[in-house]
Amino acid sequence: MSKQLLRGGDQSLVVEAGKITIAQHSLPFPESEDLESFTDRLLELDVLRDDDEVRRMLAGDDAGYSERHRQRRVRDVTGLTRKQIDQLSRAREAYALLLQGVRPIECAARCGFADQAHLTRSLHAFHGQTPAQVLSGR
């Protein structure tokens, strides 16, 4: 998967006759109640990967490795640096708060942005929208 997709880009997937094709695998298109089993199936097919070690590292557990090893491992597994993952996480949190109607200045402070301009740049980079656009429903 490209970094652009991880950062919130769009990827069109073909859905025909109730089936979706992902990485040359044709699977039944999931309903919302089937998403967990759908994800499990993607893991089985190695379309998605789950790495418990990286999950622990991202949660703050140093897993007994050097900082450099953790940096390399996270980047190798996810395709993103730890800093990019943190930026993406803050942008997603901010986006969710804006959808709830939280004012941009308050949202910036709650999510750890330096100021509202920093929030605006981050949202534009990761979601393609400014806070005003998110609040207006565009």
N, C-alpha and C positions, 0 to 999 in steps of 0.2 A: 504494500500500500504506500502511496506517495505521502510525503510530509504534508502536502497541501490538503489531502483528505483528512489527515489527523488534525489539522488546524481548523477544520470546519468547512472544507471544500465539498463540492457535490460530485457524486459519481452516479451516473445513470446505470441501473441494472435492468436487464431484460426479464420481464415477467410475462410468460405465455402459458395459457391453459392451466393457471393456478400454480405454476412452477417458476422458481427464480433460479437463474444460472449465475453461480459465483465460482470463479477459478475452475472452469470446466466441469463443475458439479451442478447437476440439476436437482433442486430440492423443492418440496412443497412450500409454497409461500405461507409463512407463519401468521397466525392470528395473534393478537396480543397475549392471550393466555398460553401460547405455544413458544414464546420467545426464549424461555430458558432451555427447553429441549432443542430448539433450533440452534442456539449458541453452543450447546453441548455437542451437537452434530458437527458444527463447523470446527470445533476443537478436535473431534475425532478424525476429521478429514484433513487436518493440519492446514485449514484455511485460516483459522485463528490460532494464536499460540498463547499459552498461559505460562508464566514463569513465576513460581512462588518466590524465588530468591529476589527477583526484581520487584515484585509486589511488596515484599518486606522492606527492601531498600527505599522504595518510594514512600513507605509509611514511616520511615525514620529509623528503622533497625539497621545498624551498620553491617550486620551479618558476618562480622569478624574479618572483613576485607579492608584493604587500604582505600582511601578516598579515590585514588586514580583508578583502581580496579572497579569500584562502584560506578564511576563516571563512564568507563568503557563499557561495562556490562549493560547499564541502562541504555546507552546510546546504541549498542549493537542489537539489543532485543527490541527496542521501541522505534529506533530510527530518529529519535529526538534526544537532545541533551536534557539533563535534569532541570536546567533553567527554563528551557522551552516548555517542558511539561508543567512546571510551576506557573509560567505565564499563561498557558492554556487553561489551567485549572482556575486561576484568578479571573480570567476573562469569562469562563463559563459561569462562575459564581456571580459575577457582576451582571451578566446577561439575565440570569434567573432573577436576581433582585430587581432589575429594571422591569422585567415582565410583571413583577408584583407591584410596580408603581413607585418603587423607592427612587427618590430624587438622585440625579447623577452625582452631586457633590457628596451626599451621604453614602452612596454606593461606592464611590472612590475611596472614601475613608475606611469603610467596613471591609473592603477587599484588599487593602494594603497598597493602593496606588498612591503615587506621590501627590497627584492633584487630578483635577477633572480632565485636563488635557491629556494626561498619561492614560487615564481610563478610555478616553475617546480614541486615542491612537491604537490601544490594545484591542478594543472592540472592533474597530475598523479592520485591523490586520487579521483577527481571528474569526470574525462573524460577518465582515463586509458591511457593517452598519454602525452608525454613530448612536450614542445614547438617545438622542432626540428621535431618531428613526425607530429605535426599539420601543420607546415610550409611546410613539404615535401609532404603533402597530404596523408599520411598513416593513 
